[in-house]
Amino acid sequence: MNTHRKIYRNLFTICAVALLFTNCTNLDEQVLDEVLGESTSNPAGALAAAYDRLGDGTFVDHSGVFAMQEYTTDVALLPTRGSDWGDGGKWRAMHEFTWASANAVISGNWNMLTNGITRSLTAIQSIEESNNPEKKLFLAEAKGLLAFYTYTTLDLFGQAPSRDPLNPKADLVVLKAETAIDDLILDVEAVLPDLADFGTQSTHHGRFTKQAAYGLLTTMYLNRATLKDRYNASSNFNFAEAAVSGTGTDMDRVIYYSSLLINSGKFSLESNYFKNFSIDNANGSELIFAVSQKIDYIRNGSNSFAYVCVERNQKASPANRGTNAACTTPEFYASWNGNHEDPRFQRSYQYGDGTWFKNDGTTASVPATDIVANSNALPWFHFNAGINVGPQYGPKLISSGKFEMTADNRIKVSPLYMEKSTTTRMDFTPELNFDNPSQAVFAQNQINRGARIFKFEFDPEEGNGSSNVDIPLFRLGGIYTMRAEAYFRKGMNAQALADVNMLRTSRKRESLFGNQPGAAITTIDKEILYKELGFEMYWEMYRRPQMIRFGKFDLAYTAKPLSQPFRRYFPIPQSTIDVTKEFTQNQGYN
């Protein structure tokens, strides 16, 4: 048997066995929960397995796609912090642009994404061979998921595996981004008639609906030029190329599909920007397609996007802590200069009795009346959302393992110090100032450095790593940014400015600041637009494609050298090339 056939059959077996022991993402909580433990011969179970791959690390953990789309940019990095986060240099390599084909982050993501492709192919086969009454809908969703996993793999690696889903013995085909992107767009457009409209046929933002397809098509058309010419040394991509279908150019199709979402009446911008990333965001008005997470004690949702920035002595409850890992760069922090009043920059938390936690040393205590769910009545301390800088404040643990309390039984708020450098004030400095500017390495007494991103709400219900927060993949705010960019690239600056200002002014600050809406801007150019994309979409796995489109990805900044265009793709893991002759290594990595 050919090696690649062994690989795929092994993956099919793994998927089937995994379904026996795990609770996969729900398709329809009222109908399909009962079949999720059955083998992939059941079409609903096979489809659930394909959905399940979105979670379980792939799009919900900082080591997943996030590491490749954010740690390689100005938005995020994970430095070595004294005795923590060395891990053979795999995290630093993502930001220092020293990764190689054996990097565990790269190989791990390749395996997860190609497993998503495999699960989707298995679902297509299972559904095609069934007489399920929802066959047409399930098949369209499986094909949509296949396109989503394949596009992500092509964007990151430039290559992706494929095969005939109706013939498990078919030879492996290697898709190349520059040619496959057109076929992928046509594939998604072809399934549109069979997909459900959002909210019909028991669908929700955890299902691949027509609206999810519009989001994917908007994304693919916006990035089509960069996939067709990824190694262009000048980053002079042809965004005016004729669209692969329909009329006009790629940017016309971006405007068309994004407008279908914006004008649908199904979604609306949240006035509280951080509601999109809160524990109760399952009912959020912006989520178009998301990874539905829940704490169910079978496969709990991931808390990673929140947990990864929080310091170990920042405790949402006495049973929780952060991990003091990631931060943002001085360059991204500086891009907010003059915009710290923007409602997307930071938001203070108000308790039920009216107490504000301001994180500035003026809040002496907060009530202990907020209780962590399913925690034996542990008090819940809420840190502020957004970009946190400067000295940090919060509760301290006493020897009994409980929060220090005031005489009137409120949670005492104190200045905080680093857990692993106890004389170092927890002062999140925007400046990083590495001793060796080319290496993202801190000494033990420097582990406080870096502005932290608290965009996703920390869920303290079950340990540090579990969460009920749904992870947006396509949300309305992001759709506005893509339409604004398409308008701008067509020279329609007034329309681009209007979309940017819709995002800015629809968001409101907390009542501490009179519910003040964000301020409109009066002019737009390429640099302003680029910054605005960052303001709306930071920490959401969008930054690397943005930087490539705007010619920023190769530039040098803190702990990141000037790089060559070949780094716009990641290498195919050497372990794959060693056993699968169809794959060849991407240029620059041999």
C-alpha positions, 0 to 999 in steps of 0.5 A: 500500500502506498505511504500516503494511503496508509496516512489517510487510512490511519487518520480515518481510523483515528477520527472514528475512534475519537468519536467513541470517546469525545463529545463533538461540536453540536450540529443541532443540540436537539437532534444530533447529540445522541449520534455524536458517539457513533462511528463515522459511518453515521453521516451526522457523526462524521459531520460532527467530527469535522466540526470538532476539529475547529476546536480541540486546539486548532482555532481556539488555542494560542499554540494553534492557528493563532501562533502562526497568524498572530505571533508572526506579526506586530500584534503578538509575541511569546518571549522566553520569560526567565525560567518559563516559555523556553520550550526549545525556542519554538515560540520565539522562532515564530516572532524572530522568523527563525522557524524551520520545518521541524518546528513543533508549532508548524508541524502541529498546525499542519497535522490539525488542519490536514486532519480537518481536511480528512474529517471533512472528506470522510463526512462527504463520503459518509453523507453521499452514501447515506439516505439521511433526510438532511443529506443535501444540507449536511453535504453542503456544510461538509463541503463548506468545512472542507473549503475552510480547512483547505483555504487556511492550509493554503494560506499558511503553507501554500499547499494542501492535500486533497483526494476524491472523497468518494474513493478512499483509495484514490491517490493523494493530490497536492493543491497549490495555492496559486492555482487552487484558490480559484477552484476553491472559490468556485466550490464554495459558490457552488454549495451556496444554494444548498446551505441554510440561511443563518437561523433557519433549519436549526442553524446558529453561528456554530454551523456553516451557513450561507452567511459563513460561506459569504464570510469565507468568500469575502476572505478568499477574494480579498486574499486571492491576489496574495495567494496567486503571487505570494513571493512578489518581492515588492508586495505589489499584488494585483487586487484589480484582477478579474474575479474568477466568477461573477462580474468585476474584480476581486474587490468587487466580489469582496464588496458584493459578499460583505454587503450581503452580510452587512445588509442582511439584517441578521447581524448588528455591531455590538456597542460594547465591543468586548461583548464579542469576546465575553463568556455570554457571547453565544448570544452575541449579535456579530458572530457569523461563524464561530467555534461554539465552546462550552464547559461540559466536562467531556471536552471543555472549551479552551480558555487559551486566548484569555489565559495566555496573557494573564500573569500568574498572580492575576487571579480571577478566583482563588482557584485560577491564575494566568500563565504570563506568556504572550504580549504585544509589541511596542510598535502595535501599542504605539499604533494606538497613540491618540486613540486610547479613548477608543472603546476597543482599546480598554474597558473597566469593569463595574460590579453589581453594587456600582463599584468600578475596578479601574486598575489604577490604584484608586479601587480599594476593594470590590464586592465578593458577591459575584460567584464563579459558576459550579465552583463551590461559591468561589468569589469572582474577580473581574479584570479589565478588558482590552490592552492592559499596561502599567502597574497592575492591581487585584486580589492577593491570596493569603496562606489559607488559599483564599482572597485577602478580604477587608473587614466588611468582607469585600475583596481587597485590591492590592498592588500586584507583584510577579509570582516568579520574581516576587520583588518585581512589580507587576508593571506591564511596560509597553517597551520590551527592551530585550538585552539582545535586541534580536532575541525575545528573551527576558531575564527573570527580573524582566518578566513583567515586560510587555503590554498585555491583551485581555480581549477574551474574557477569562472564564474561571469556572473549571481550572485555568484552561476551560471556557464557555467563550465562543471563538469568532471566525467570521464576525460582522466587525471583521466583515466591515474591515474587509469591505472598507479595504476593498473600497479603498483598493478601488479608490472609493475612499469615501465609502471606505471611510464610512465603513471605518467610521461605522466601526469607530462610532458604533462602539461605546465606552462604559458608563464610567465615561458617559457611554461616549461613542468612539470618535469618527475620523475625517480622512483615510489613507493606506496607513490609517486604514492599516491601523484601523484594521488592527484596532478592530481585529487584533488577537483574532487570527487576521493580522498576518494576512493583513500584513502581507496584503499591506506589504508590512510582513517582511519589515523589521520591528522589535525582535523581528528582522527584515525577512525574505518573501519566502517566509510568507509561507511556512515550510511543509513539516519535514516529517510529512515530506519524509513519508509522502513523496507528493509534497515538495518543500516550499522555496527557501526552506531546503 
